[in-house]
Amino acid sequence: MRLALAATLLIGAALLWLASRRERSRIPAWVSPLAIAIGALGLSVAAASRPGVGWSISSICFSVIAIVLILIVLRDMLRR
């Protein structure tokens, strides 16, 4: 179940990132960092599904990256 969720998040992030690159005039600038945050969240879920301390640490790191990027996106949205 976790790997399916991770794959869905990664595919969604890739599609969102590609759309933000192709349609720059229509899509807000904060969509690219949001796509990267979703991808980091997908990597976090994938790493959390693996046993071991190293995978747990990498999952935590990817989660922190996702949280920071989401906070940056929220800040950018509230400024405009």
N, C-alpha and C positions, 0 to 999 in steps of 0.2 A: 504494500500500500504506500509506504514512504517513497519508494523509488518511482512509482507512478506519479505521485504528487511532485516529486523533484523534476521529473521529465516534463510534466505539464508546465511547471513554473519556468523552466529553462526555455522551452519552446515558445511560451508566451512572451518571455522577455526578449528573445531573439526577434520575434515578429514585431513586437512593439518598437524595438530599437531600429529595425529596418524601416518601419513605417515613419518613424521620426526623422530618419535620414532622407527618405524620398520625398516626403511632404512637408518640408521645412516651413513653407509659407502658411500652411493651414494649422499645423500642430504647435502648441506652445513649447518654449525652450526647455521647460522642466520635465518633459516626457522622456528625454534621453537618460537623465540621471535616475528617473523612476524605473526605466527598463533595466538599468544596471543593478539597481537595488533589488528588483524582483529576481534577476539572475543570481545575485549573491544569496538571496533567500533560498532559491532552488539548490544552489551548491551546499548551503548549510543543511538543508533537509537530506540531501544525498549523503553528506558526510556523517550525519547523525545516524543514518541507517547502518553504518559499518561499526563493528566492534573494535574497541581499543581506545587507549588514551589519546593517541595522536589524532585520530579521527574526531574525537570529542573536542579537542582543542581547536582543530580547524573548523569544526562546526560553530563553535563559539565565536571565532574570529570572523567567519562569514556573516554570522548574525549581527555582530557589532557593525560591520561594514554596511549591511542592509539598513540597520537602524539609523546610522549616521546619514546615509543618503536619503532616507525617507524624511528625516528631520530637515535636511537641506531643501528638499522639494516642498515640504510644508511651509518653510520660511519663505521660499520664493513665491509660492502661491499667495500667501498672506500679504506680501509686500505689494502685489499688483492688484 
